């Protein structure tokens, strides 16, 4: 809602700017020239280009962050599975060790 309100306010401000700055100007760049370009277009076009460029950079950063987070989540899942397997193996070895101690007579009540 706040974004919509801010967009409407900025649109109204730009509309007022455009109606008050209808004068024409010439643009010269690298040997090329554009004649009779309204002043509000001279302001609007670079503004839109900057916003588009900023949005593209934001999307790339967002995508990079999501990929990094997903990679981390995948690594955590793999490590949790590995930990569970190691824990199971340790438990099996403890049971086997207890059985061997019981067979050899080294088993006492304190080793439980």
Secondary structure, DSSP 4 states (H G I P E B T S, - for coil): -HHHHHHHHHHHHHHHHHHH---EEEEEETTEEEEEEEHHHHHHHHHHHHHHHHHHHHHHHHHHHHHHHHHHHHHHHHHHHHHHHHHHHHHHHHHHHHHHHHHHT---GGG-
